[in-house]
Structures are given as C-alpha cells and as structure tokens.
Amino acid sequence: MSTPKLALPPNLSARLAWQTRRALRRTGLPAIAGAASLSLAALAYWHGAQLEQRQATLSRQLAVAARAGATPAIPVATEADGVAAFYAYLPAHDTIPDQLSALAKVAQDSGVTLAKAEYKAEQDSQASFLRYQITLPVRADYASVQNFIVGALQAVPALTLDSVAFKREQIESGEVEARIQFVLLVRLRGARR
C-alpha cells in the first residue's frame, strides 16, 4: 500500500492571499474589528487570571511577613546599657587580693619568678572604676615570659597589658629581662553594679 500524496496546487500562496482579501471584502471592517476585540478580550482575561494568581501569592507572603514582624523585637542596647554592662563586668575593689593571687599562680605555673612588684592606683574623676597599674620586672626565658603574659590575661579577665619591654644582657643568654606593665580595672567601693 502506498500512501496517497497530497497534491498542492502550484499557486497556493497566491490563492490564499486572494481568498483572504475576498473574505475581508465580504465581512467588512466591523467584523474584523469585532474579531480583534474578541482576541484582545481573551488575552485580557488570561492576563487578569495571571495577575490574580500573583496577587494571592504576594498576599500569602505579606501575611507571613506580618506574623514575623509581630514577634517581639530584640531590644537595642543603648550607650548607657553598654556602660552599665562594662561596670557590671569589672570585679569589685575588695577582690584585688584574689586577682593578684591569680596573677601570682599563673606566674608560678609559667615558670616565672616574681621577685618584686610595683603597684599604683589611678582613679579617673569621671569614672566609677579604678585603674590599678602593676609593674612586674621578671627574668626568665622568652617562652616562659610569653606564656605568663597570655596566661595572666586569660586568668584575670579585667587585666589588660599596658606594655612590655625586653632586655637581654648577652645574645647567647637564654634568659631575658622583661618589664611587664599590666592594668587591673576594678569597681570602686560603693559603685553601682
């Protein structure tokens, strides 16, 4: 069985153009305008349905965002809150002996001998804390001095390193002389916590 072949007339495009012009003449301009209007109405209906779907999606997202926004917000810390937190963090003036004992224990654990120390209290007239300057001349190998400084800062959180100066008498010597200055911050007696 052979499939029948569809024979197209050789002048098909010319015939289609002629039939189109003939149909336009018969129906007239109002029919063409009506067909175009129907096509535009169908397109507008489809576009409206798409917009309604998008609006429903956005309404759901807005409702979720409104519920999330209704949850209580984390209070914003003010500068006064930060200052109050700083003062609350500082140890009380009465704990200075405990802080110094912790410093001495770290020195012993690090292999650093504290032969002498200089203490000097400095108070800022506008602040409610005391700066307790501690100067420690030590003699040990460099690694021990470094371990002592790091250990002291970790063991006493209100302690800050103000300065450190190293000196070595001879290059081949394994020991160094170091002058370490710490500052211990403490709350004044009677200062609010």
ZIHU-V770756 format. One record per residue. N is the residue number from 1. RES is the residue in three letters. NEAR is the number of other C-alpha atoms within 8 Angstrom. D_FIRST is the distance of its C-alpha to the first C-alpha in whole Angstrom. Layout:
N;RES;NEAR;D_FIRST + N;RES;NEAR;D_FIRST
This chain:
1;MET;2;0 + 2;SER;3;4 + 3;THR;4;7 + 4;PRO;4;9 + 5;LYS;4;12 + 6;LEU;4;15 + 7;ALA;4;18 + 8;LEU;5;21 + 9;PRO;5;24 + 10;PRO;4;26 + 11;ASN;6;30 + 12;LEU;8;28 + 13;SER;6;31 + 14;ALA;7;34 + 15;ARG;8;32 + 16;LEU;8;32 + 17;ALA;8;36 + 18;TRP;8;37 + 19;GLN;8;35 + 20;THR;8;37 + 21;ARG;8;41 + 22;ARG;8;40 + 23;ALA;8;40 + 24;LEU;10;43 + 25;ARG;7;45 + 26;ARG;6;44 + 27;THR;9;44 + 28;GLY;8;47 + 29;LEU;7;49 + 30;PRO;7;50 + 31;ALA;8;47 + 32;ILE;10;46 + 33;ALA;8;49 + 34;GLY;8;48 + 35;ALA;8;44 + 36;ALA;8;46 + 37;SER;8;49 + 38;LEU;8;46 + 39;SER;8;44 + 40;LEU;8;48 + 41;ALA;8;49 + 42;ALA;8;46 + 43;LEU;8;46 + 44;ALA;8;50 + 45;TYR;8;49 + 46;TRP;8;47 + 47;HIS;8;50 + 48;GLY;8;53 + 49;ALA;8;51 + 50;GLN;8;51 + 51;LEU;8;54 + 52;GLU;8;55 + 53;GLN;8;54 + 54;ARG;8;55 + 55;GLN;8;59 + 56;ALA;8;58 + 57;THR;8;58 + 58;LEU;8;61 + 59;SER;8;63 + 60;ARG;8;62 + 61;GLN;8;63 + 62;LEU;8;66 + 63;ALA;8;67 + 64;VAL;8;67 + 65;ALA;8;69 + 66;ALA;8;72 + 67;ARG;8;72 + 68;ALA;7;73 + 69;GLY;7;75 + 70;ALA;6;77 + 71;THR;6;78 + 72;PRO;5;81 + 73;ALA;4;82 + 74;ILE;4;84 + 75;PRO;4;87 + 76;VAL;4;88 + 77;ALA;6;91 + 78;THR;6;93 + 79;GLU;6;96 + 80;ALA;6;98 + 81;ASP;8;96 + 82;GLY;9;96 + 83;VAL;8;99 + 84;ALA;9;100 + 85;ALA;8;97 + 86;PHE;8;99 + 87;TYR;12;103 + 88;ALA;8;101 + 89;TYR;7;100 + 90;LEU;10;103 + 91;PRO;10;105 + 92;ALA;10;109 + 93;HIS;9;112 + 94;ASP;6;113 + 95;THR;8;111 + 96;ILE;9;112 + 97;PRO;7;114 + 98;ASP;7;110 + 99;GLN;9;108 + 100;LEU;8;111 + 101;SER;8;111 + 102;ALA;11;107 + 103;LEU;11;107 + 104;ALA;9;110 + 105;LYS;8;108 + 106;VAL;12;105 + 107;ALA;13;107 + 108;GLN;9;109 + 109;ASP;7;105 + 110;SER;10;104 + 111;GLY;8;107 + 112;VAL;13;109 + 113;THR;9;113 + 114;LEU;10;114 + 115;ALA;6;118 + 116;LYS;6;118 + 117;ALA;9;117 + 118;GLU;8;117 + 119;TYR;8;117 + 120;LYS;7;117 + 121;ALA;8;116 + 122;GLU;8;115 + 123;GLN;8;114 + 124;ASP;8;112 + 125;SER;5;114 + 126;GLN;4;111 + 127;ALA;7;109 + 128;SER;10;109 + 129;PHE;12;109 + 130;LEU;13;111 + 131;ARG;11;110 + 132;TYR;12;112 + 133;GLN;13;112 + 134;ILE;12;112 + 135;THR;11;113 + 136;LEU;11;113 + 137;PRO;12;114 + 138;VAL;13;112 + 139;ARG;10;112 + 140;ALA;12;109 + 141;ASP;9;106 + 142;TYR;9;104 + 143;ALA;6;101 + 144;SER;11;104 + 145;VAL;13;104 + 146;GLN;8;101 + 147;ASN;9;100 + 148;PHE;12;103 + 149;ILE;9;102 + 150;VAL;8;98 + 151;GLY;9;100 + 152;ALA;13;102 + 153;LEU;11;100 + 154;GLN;7;98 + 155;ALA;9;100 + 156;VAL;10;102 + 157;PRO;7;100 + 158;ALA;10;102 + 159;LEU;11;103 + 160;THR;9;102 + 161;LEU;11;103 + 162;ASP;8;105 + 163;SER;7;106 + 164;VAL;9;106 + 165;ALA;7;108 + 166;PHE;8;108 + 167;LYS;7;111 + 168;ARG;9;111 + 169;GLU;6;115 + 170;GLN;5;113 + 171;ILE;5;110 + 172;GLU;4;110 + 173;SER;8;111 + 174;GLY;6;108 + 175;GLU;9;110 + 176;VAL;13;109 + 177;GLU;11;112 + 178;ALA;12;110 + 179;ARG;11;111 + 180;ILE;13;109 + 181;GLN;12;109 + 182;PHE;12;107 + 183;VAL;12;107 + 184;LEU;11;107 + 185;LEU;12;106 + 186;VAL;14;108 + 187;ARG;13;109 + 188;LEU;10;112 + 189;ARG;7;114 + 190;GLY;4;114 + 191;ALA;8;111 + 192;ARG;4;108 + 193;ARG;5;105
